[in-house]
Amino acid sequence: MSFPAILILEDGSVIEGVGFGAMEPSVGEIVFNTSMSGYQEIITDPSYAKQIIAFTHPHIGNTGINDEDNESDSIFASGIVIKDLPNHYSNWRATQSLESFLLSKRTIGISNIDTRALTSKLRDHGSLKACIAPGERGSLSSAKEALNQFGGLEGLDLAKEVSTKHSFSWDEGTWPNYQDVKNEKLIVAIDFGVKKNILRLLRKHVGKVQVVNAQISFEDLMRLQPDGVFLSNGPGDPEPCNYAIELIQQLLNIKIPIFGICLGHQLLALSGGCKTYKMKFGHHGANHPVQDLASKVVYITSQNHGFAVELSSLPENIEPTHISLFDQSLQGIAFKDKPAFSFQGHPEASPGPHELEELFSKFNLMIESNAKKN
């Protein structure tokens, strides 16, 4: 069921559209995503907590929603903005429409929006605080009040809010050989907002996976006797996550193999003495060129982050490994004196690109090399 809705931006812009999903107002930081496919995976990515996703691709919802491609069991995004909502969806795997999916997850969406103009505004002004609300221009007051109460993402620790409350084991590999994994190493994955496909690839390339809460203590983690530790993606500002930074510093001190992605990359860098900063409008999409600084090979990658590690802040014992060819921002680091590395983008991206899936194999080789040394 559609309904009149408005999109309000912190610069005072009010855009009228057609609402769908839940008839509940929602606020967040609005960002644009340039991916041409994978909207279901994007919407269910916990890294989008407290964000409103504006899709630049005009065909969002045309293949419906299926039961297999969710990256989490919830929608953590505050809402979505699209150009057109299709009247029908068509895909042999689909079980429901995008509209009914958002309704079941109590999430609001707004359509009939000029997303090209909106994207241009965000590129010029940067990510903005926004509110999607049911109703027309006459119902602005409550929506504006909700928008004014939202302080933005800077200084906001969201990782502990989206993290699993209970530890669990993950034993599913990738399609089609879900269980065809013989490696029995144990990886502890610290959940700051982990995506399911990361867990599948850890199982495929490395070994058994135990997922734990973001605020696990060093002692409880070590009781699991891991062969390596994975630091997951997640939402929000990395700097307030002191519990994670202190834990990672303890793990670095004992030289256990560590691999981080996205927020995990930023937290690893902070633990090593680096600094992070809020980007103007971040990187969100599946078409970002990233260069390996050693081989000079350029990879097309998936990205989703609004914070980055300051390249000039790297100490002598940390080297840059990858860099964005869009804006020269840092994309990867490796410690020279410890078995630890990380990547800002998403090598696990589903439906893709898959060009940097090799980083999971690199983690596996690092664990094996560390085991031989010890």
N, C-alpha and C positions, 0 to 999 in steps of 0.2 A: 504494500500500500504506500503510495507516494503522498507527499504533503508539502505545502509551502515551507521554505526554509531560507535562512540567511547565513552568510559567511561574513564575519566581522574581523577585520585586521586591526592591529594596534595602531596603525597609522591613520585610522579613522575611516578607512574604506568599508563600505557595506555593499555586498554583492548578493542579489536575490537569485535563488535557484529552486530546484525541486529536491526535497528531502526524501530519503529512503532508509530502511532499517529502523532502528529504535528512535522514537520521538522524545529523545532526551538530550538537552544541551550538553555540549562538551567543549573543553578548552585544551589547548596544547600549543606547542611550537609548530608552525606549518612549514613543511619542507617539500621540495619537489623531487620525484623519482622518475628517472628517464628510461626505466626498463620497459621493453616491449612485450614481455611475457612474465609469468610467475607472480601475478598479482595475489594469488592465494597465499603463496609462501611469504610474500612481503607483508601482507596484512597480519599474518600470524607470527611474525618475527618479534620476540620480546624486546629487541633493541629499539623498537618504535614506541615504547612506553612514553606517554605524555607528549606524543607528536601527532599532528594531523598530516596525513600523506596526500599530497596532490600529485596525481598521475599525469604525466605529460602525454602518454600514449592514449589516443582517443577510444580504443576498443578495450574497455575494462568491464568484465562480467560476461562477455560473450561465450565463454566456455564453462560458465557455472562454477560450482564448487564440488570437489570430490572428497571422499573420506580418507585419502591416503597422503595428500600433499601438504597438510598443515605442518608448520615448523614448531608449533606448540599447541596446547589444548585450548588456548584462550586467544582473544584479541586484546593486546595491550595498548595498541594505538588509540588515540582519542577520537579518531574519525578519519574518513577518506573524502577526497574531492575528485570528481571525475567530470569529463565533458558530457558524455551521454550514457544513460542507463539503458541497456538493451531490453526490449520487450520479451525476448526469448533467448535461451541459451542452448548450445548444442555441443555436446561431447559425450562419447560413449561411457566415460568414467563418471560423469557428473551425477550428483544425487540431489542437488538443490541449487537455487539461484543465489547470486551474490546478495540480493536484497534479503532473502529469508535467512541467509547465514549471518548477516549483520544483525538482523532482528533477534536471532537466537542467542547472539553474544552481547546483546544490549549495547550495540555500537551504532552511531549515527553516520550517515553519508549524505553528501549533497551533489547533485548533478546539474546539468544545464549551465555549467560554469565555463567561461572562456579560459581554459587552463594555459593556453599560450600567453595570454596577457598576464595571468597570475604568475607564471614562471618568470617572465621578464621582470616583473616587479620584485620578486624574491632575489633574482640575480643582481638587481641594482641595489636593493636595500638590505639584502641579507634575510635570513630566516626571521619571521615575525611571530609574535604571539597572536593567536587567533581563536575564534569561537564559532562553532557551528550550532545553530539553534533552530528548532522548529518555529514556524510563524513567519510573519511578514514584517516590513519595516516598522510597523506600529508597535511591535513587541521588542524594541531594541533595549529598553532600560535594564531588564534583568540579565540579558546576554552581555551587555557592556559591563555590568557590575561583576559578573563571573570572570570576564576577561581581565578586568583591572585587578582582581585578586590573585591571578596567576603570575608568579614571579619569574617564569622562564626556567630553562634547564641548567643554567650556570650555577654551580654550587649545590646542585640537587643530586643526592645519592639515591638512584633508583634500583641499583643492582640488588640490594637486599630485599626490595619489595617484590621483584619478579622471580627471585631464586626459589628453587624447590624447598619445601618445608621439611621433607624427609629424604634421606639418602636412598638411592635405588640403583640397581645394576641394569646395564644396557647390553643386550646380546644380539641385536639385529644389525646385520651388515647391509650391503647395498643390493638393489635389484640386479639380476634375478636370483643370485645365490645368497640369500639372506643369512644363512648359517654356515656358509662355506669359508670359515676362518679357523685356521689351525694354530695361530699364534696365541700363546697363553700369557703374555705379559699383562700386568695389571696397570691400568691408567686410572688415576683419580682425576676426574673432570670437575673443576670448581665451577659451579653454576652461577654466573652473573646474569643469565638470561639466554641460556644455551639453545641453539637450534637443533632439531632432531637430526638433520643431515650431517652435522658435525659429529654427532655420536655414531652415526652409521659409518662414517669414514674412519673414525678412530678405531672402530671394531674391525673394519675391513683391512686397514693397513698396519695396525699396531697390536691390538689385543683386547683383553677384557676391559670393560669400562665400568667404573663406579662413580656415579654422579652424587656430589655432595653440596650442601648449602654453602652460600657465599661466605658465611661467617664462621665456618668450621675452625676449630683451634688447630694449631700446629701439632699438638700432642694427639688429638683425635685423628688427624689426617695420617700421621706417621704410624698409628696403630694398624692402618690398613695395609702397610708395607708395599707402597706403590713402586713400580719400576720407573714411572714418570708421572708428571703432573701437567694437566692441560688447563689453561686459563681461558674461559669462554668469552664470547661476545656478550654484549649487554647494553642497556640504556644509560643515559644520564652522564654527569660529569665525573671523571675518574678521580679527581683530586680529593673529594670528601671521603673516599672509600679507604679510610685509614686502616681498618681491620684487614683488608685485603693486601694493602701495601706492606704492612708489618709481617703478615704471613709469608708473602712472597720473598721478603728479605731473609726470613729464616730459612726458606727453602733454597735460596741462592747460596746461603752460607754453608749448607751441607752438600752443595753441588749435585742435587738431583736434577735429571733432565726436565726442562720446562719448555712448553710450546704455548704461545698465546695468540689469539685472534681478536682483532677489533678492540673492544674494551680491555680484553686480556693483554693485548699488545701495549696499550697505554698504561695499564697497571704495572706491567713488567718494567717498562721504561721508568716510571715514577719510582719503582723500588730500587732501580739502579742509579738514581740521582738525576734523572732527566726532568724536564718541565713539559707541561701540556698547555694548550690554549684553545679557546673557543673559535671555531672557523666562522667565516662570514655566512655561508649557506651550506657548508658541508658537502659531502660526496654521497649521493644516493642514486644508484643505477647499476646497470650491468654492462656498461660499455666504456669503462675507464682504463686507459692505457697506463701500465706500470712497468718501469724498467728495472731489471736486475742489474745492479751496479757492477757486479763482477763479470758476468757474461755479456752484458749489454743487450741481452734478449729483451724484447718488449712483449708483455703479456696483456691480453684484454681481461679485465677483472670486474667482479661485482663489488660494490662499495655501499656502505651504510654507516656513516659516522658524522658527527657534528663537532667532535673534538679531535685534536691531533697532537703528536709529539713534536716539540720544537727541535729542529735539526741542530741548531747551534748549541743546544744544551747537553748534547751527548758527551759524557766523560771519556777519558782515553781508553777505558776498558770495554767500551761499547762502540761497535761500528755500524754505519748505515748499510743496509743490504738492498733495499728497493726504494724507488722514488716515483711519485706521480708525475706523468708527463703533461697533465692538465695544468698543475700549479706548482710543481716542484716540491710539494709537501712530502714529508717522510712517510714511507710505506712499510718499512721493515727494519729490524735491528737484530744484531747477534752479539752476545757477550764474547769477548776474546779469552776470558779466563774462567768461564763457567759454561756448562752445557745448557744454554738457554737462548732461545730466539723467538721472534714473533713477527706477525704480519698484520697490517692495518685492514686490508680488504678481506674478502670472503672466499677462500679457496674451495670451500664446501658448497658454493652457491648452487641452488637447485631452482630452476632448471639449468642454470649455467651462468657464465662460462666455467669450464673445468680445467683451464690451462695450468693452474697452480695447485692442482690436487697433489702434485709431487711433494708439497711441503709436509704432508702426512707421512710419506715414505721417508723424508728427511728426519722427521721426529723418531720414527722407528729405528733408523740407522744410528741416530744419536744415542738412543737407549741401549742398543746392542754394544756400541763402542764404549759407553760408560760402564756397562756390566763387565766387559773384558778388562778394563783398567782396574776395576775393584774386585 
